[in-house]
Amino acid sequence: MAFLELTGLTKRFGEVTAVEDFDLTVERGEFVSLLGPSGCGKTTTLQMIAGFEQPTAGSITLEGRDLVAVKARNRGIGIVFQSYALFPHMTVAQNVAFGLEMRKVAPAERQRRVEQALALVHLEALAGRYPRAMSGGQRQRVALARALVIEPEILLLDEPLSNLDAKLREEMQLELRGIQQRMGVTTILVTHDQTEAMALSDRVAVMHRGRLVQVADPLQAYENPLTDFVSSFLGKTNRLEGRVLERQSGGCRVAVGETTFEAPPPPDEAAAGGGRVIVSIRPEKVEFRPAGAGLVEGRAAARIFLGDHWLYQVETPLGVLLVIRQNAGPAEVETGGSVGLAWDPAQVRLLPYEAQA
């Protein structure tokens, strides 16, 4: 039996379906991210787990116990909101202690647990400070301590790092993951940030238009997306529309326009005999070759220096392809220069055809 199980979870607001037939199991101690664009239903799913929204259909069970029948305050769930939702008139220690007071925890035990929670997030020295006198990262730690001090069975995080600047967000990702692993608390994160989801999670659950479209560990989801949407949303990719020409031993030959190249087998039999497919090739899988020696020839139309790597736009007969090259010193190709492009056929992903909206 899974620790947390969502089965057929559906939520409708009038004629609008926010979440539809959502199935997910989460094991004890696991960190799972609900990942998707704004409006895909991930926050609504989180709110149903928390008890802030009642499902239209489906079930939520925690170790076999029906959570839908339990009031939100009795579910044993800790929550960190995007806004942190700290009480401005309370000190750090008072904010952290609030949930324990509501649970009638004895003062001595309350004090011990508050001190322990503040130590966990390295804020012992700021126990008497008010939120207005703290940085965004410090307020985020207070909110996390307040959620953890009640010793929740599940920790829910609703875009908790989105208000932080990029450098602090990376630091807090490491901090958050370390705390979660030390505590061993089952955690569900809602985020639209693909990098954040992959950095923090044991598994990512990718949502699109209210439906769960893929659940996998971050590497598997990135390297082997099941759909065109997952491939395009989870990182950068070169998305090409192609057709399968013929199957070969262990693979097939695919055509994009007038260009043909080898690829792994198509995703289904319907695409085996000339069927349309989406061809996905990650930019970091594309290599430079001398002009005239590539699978396809191109011209470097633009390049951007991003510190540890270069991002190129290369005009080719297939269209404009993105190429990521690690920074090993001077740029390999000058803007406007001719260059060949090549890739390992095993790195090509053929996906079911979807017309882009």
N, C-alpha and C positions, 0 to 999 in steps of 0.2 A: 504494500500500500504506500502510495506517495505521501509525502508530508503535507503538501498543499495541492489540491486538485480542482481545476476549473473545467467544468464539463458543459458543453453546449451553451456557454454564457452569452446572453443576448440582451441588449439594452436599446429600447426604442423611445424616442421623444416625439410623441405624436406620430407623424408619418415619416420621420427621419430615423433611420437605423444607425446608431452610433457604433455598436458592436454586434457582430452576428456570428453565432455558432462557434464561439471561441473555446478551444480545448487546449489546456496546458497543465502539465504536472511539474512541480518544483520539489526537489529533495531537500531534506533538512541540511542547513548550512550552505546551501547553494546561493550564488549571486546570479540573478537572471535580469536582463534588461529588456523592457518593452521598447522597441525602437521603431520609429516611423515618422513621417512628416506631420505637420500640424493638421488636426482634424481627422486623424486615422483611427481614433478611439482608444488610444493608449491611456490617457488620463482617466477617461470614463471607466476603463477596466480597473485601474488602480482604485478609483473611488468605490467601485462595487466590492472590491476586496476589503477596503477599509470600513465599509458599511455606510458611507455617505450617500450612495445611490443603491436603490433596490433593483435587482435584475428583472427584466421583463420575462426572461425564461432562463433555464439552466440552473446549475448548482455550484456552490463553493464549499469545499470540505477541507477541514484541517485535521489531519490524522483521523479521518472518518467522521468527524463531528461537523454537523451542518452549520456553517457560519452565517448563512442568510437569516437564520432564525435568531441570531445573537445581535444585540444592540452594539453599535459601533464602540461605545466606551468599554464594553465587556469583552472585546475580541482579543485583547492582549497584543495589540499592534502599535508599533511606534512609527510616527510619520514625520518626515522633514519636507516642508513645502518650499516652493521656489522663492517665496517672499520671506522664508524663515519664521514669520509669524511670532516673533518674540514680543513680550510685553514690555513696552518702553519704560514704564514706571517701576519695573522690578530689576534688581541687580542680576548679574549672571547666575549666582547661586540660587536666587529666588526663582528665576525662570526655570532652571533645571529641576528644582524641588517641586514645582507646581503639580506635576502629574502624580508624584508620591503623596502630596497633601490630599489630592482628590481621592486617592485610594486609601486614605486613613492610615498611612504608614507611621509608625511611632517616631517621635522626633529624633531619638538617638540613631535609629536605623536609617532614617531619612538623611541625617547629616553624613553618616558613613557612606551611603550610596552616592550622594551628591559629590563628595570629595573624590570618590573612586571614579565617577564619570568625568569630572573635570580633569583628573590626572590622565585619563585615557586620551583626551583631546588636547592635552598640554595647556590647560587654561587655569591651573590652580592659583596662579598669582593674580588672576583677574576676577576672582570670585565676587568682589565687591563693586565691580565696575558696571555701569549701565550700558545697554546696547548702543545708544547714540554716540558713545565715546570709543567705539570699537570699529575696526576695519571690517570689510565685507567677509573676508576669510575667517576672522574671529567670530563674527555673528553666525556664520555657517557652522562653526564648531560648537557653538553654544546650542544651536538647534539640534545638532547631532547628539550632543550629550543629553539633552532633554528627552530625545526619543529613546536613547539607549538606557537611561537610568531606570526606567520601569521594567527593564529586563524583558523586552518583548519577544514573543515567539516569532514574529515577522517584522522586519523593518521595511517600510515603504518610503521611497525617495522620489519626489515629484520635481524633476528638473532642478535639483538642489544647487548645481554649480553654474547655472546659466547666467547669473548676475555677476560673476567674477571675470576679471580680465584673463587673457589667454595664459599667461605665465602662472598666475595663482591657481587657475583652474587645473593645470597640469599637476601642480604641487598637491592640491587637494584631492585629485584623483588617486595619487599614490597614498596619501594619508587615509582616505576613505577605504581603499581596498585593504590596507594594512590593518585598520581597526576592525573591519568586517571579518577578516581572517582570524585575528586574535580572539574576537568575541565568538566567532562561529555562528553568528545570527543569520538566519535565512533572510535574504534581501532581494527586493524587487525594485528596480530603478526604471523610471520613465524618462526617456530622453529622445531628442531628435538628432543628437550629435553622434554620428557614426563612430568617430574616433574615441569618444568617451565610452560608448557601449562596448567597443572591442577591447579597450584598455582595462575595463573593470570587470567584465562578466565572465562567468563560467560558460554561460550560453546566452545568445541573443535570440529574442523572439521578434521577428520583423512583421510589422502590421501594415496593411494597405487597405484603405477604404473600409475600415471596420472589421477586416478579416485577418487572421493569422496566416501568413503565407510561407514562412519558413522558421524553424527552430533548430539551431545548431550551435556548436562552439564557434567562437569568432573566426578562427582560421578556416573551418569548414564552410561557414556561410560566405566568407569572402572568396575563397578559392573555388567553391563549387555551388554557386547560386542556383536555385531551382527555377527562378523566373527572371524575365527581363527587368522587372521592377527591382528585385533584390540586387541584381547585378549593377544596375545604374545608381541605386540609392546608397549601397554600401561601398563607398569609395568611388574613385574615378574609373571609367572604363571607356574603351572605344566600342561604340555600339554600331554595328553594321547590319543591314538587311541583306540576307543571302538566300541561297537555295542549295539543297543537297543534290549533287549530280549522280553520285554512285557510292555504294558501300564498298569498302575494301577490307582486307584482313585487319581487324582491330581498329578500324577507323572509317573515314569516308573522305570524299573530295567535295569541297564546297566552292561555290562561285559567288563572288560579290561583284556585280557588274560583269566586266569582261575578264576579271582576274580570278584565277582559281588557285586553291592551296589545300593542303592536307589538314584534317581536324579529327578529333576523337569522334566516336559514334554520335549520331543525333539523339535527342532526348526521347524520341518515340518513333514508332514504325511509320506514322503518318508522314514524317518528314524524310523518309528514306528514299523516295523515288521522285525527286524534284520538288518536294514540299518546301515551303518558305520557313526560314528559321531566322532567329536573331543571332548574330555572331558577336561574341564579346571577347575582347582582348584587353587585358589590363595594361596601362601605359608602361609600367615598370617591367613588363615582360617583353617589350619591343626593344630590339637592339639595333644599333647603327652598323651599317656596312659601307664600304666604299661605293661611291656612285657607280651604278651598273652591276652591282653584285648582290642586290637584295631581292627578296621575294616581291617587293614593290618599290618603285622609285619615287622620290619626292623632293620637295624643296622646303627648307626650314623657313617658314613664314614668320615665326616669332619665337622668342624664348624668354623665360622669366627665371631669375636666380632666386632660389628659396633657401639659401644657406647650405643645407646638407644635400640638396639636389637641384638639378635644372629641370624645368618643365618646358618642353618644346611643343609647338604646333607645326605639323609637317603636312604640306599640301601634297596629296597623292591622288592617283586615279580612283581610289576607294573613297575619297573625301578627305577632310582634315583629320589627321590622327594625332592624338596626344602621345608623347613619349617622355618618360621620366628617366633621367640619367643621374646616377650618384655623383656628387661633387668630388672629383679626384684631382682638382686643379683647374687649369684653363678649360673653357667650354670646348667640347669635342667638335661641334659644328657651328660655324658662324651663321648669323641670320642672312638668309638669301642663298645659302650654299646648297648644292645638290648632295643628296645622301640616299643610300639604299637602306631599306628597313627589312628586318627579318625577325622571326619568332619561332620558338619550338612549337611544332604542331600540337604537342600535348598541353600547351598552355591556352589553346583556343577553347572556348566554351560555346557550344551550340544550345540555344534555349528556344522554348516554344515561341512561335511568332506572336507578338502583341503589337498592334498599331499604337503608336504613342498618342496620348490624349493632347 
